[in-house]
Amino acid sequence: MENKINDNLSGIDETAAAQNVAAFLYMLRVSEGTAGADGYQALFGYTPTNGKIFTSFADHPKQFFNYTDLSGKTIKTSAAGAYQITATTHRLLCSKYGFAAFTPDVQDAMAATLIKEKGALDDVKAGRFDMAIRKCRKVWASLPNSDVNQPTRSRNYLASAYEQAGGVFA
């Protein structure tokens, strides 16, 4: 029911909608810690000073890393790129939608596709920031209330990044 109510975009300016999508994508990169210059090449655990990057955009790097979640459980991940997309998700998106490579443009398109698959793209376009966050929090562990036992960012921190990037709230 929520999607049916919120999917009506009549009256939303296409330019504003595109700007909100760009701002939401930027906010996701801020949330994932990949908003810097090397973010599209970031491997899991990347910081601007640790050199954890991949060098070829030909394909997902498929490198696996262990980490301990907040509950103390050791987990293996292949998260990479600006949106920390795993190798499994990359493979599924390539198969389902015909994506190829792992270039910055493809990473942006994949993130937008994941947002759309969660039923949040119209919310993003319309500036329904909190609704979009709620719908996407299972995809990006760093979003508030993601319930993935990983550190999360605050809503206000992310809202500030979204607004700084030109996003407009509904």
Summary of the structure (lengths in Angstrom):
residues: 170
radius of gyration: 15.7
end to end distance: 19.4
largest distance: 48.0
contacts: 491
relative contact order: 0.18
helix: 45%
strand: 8%
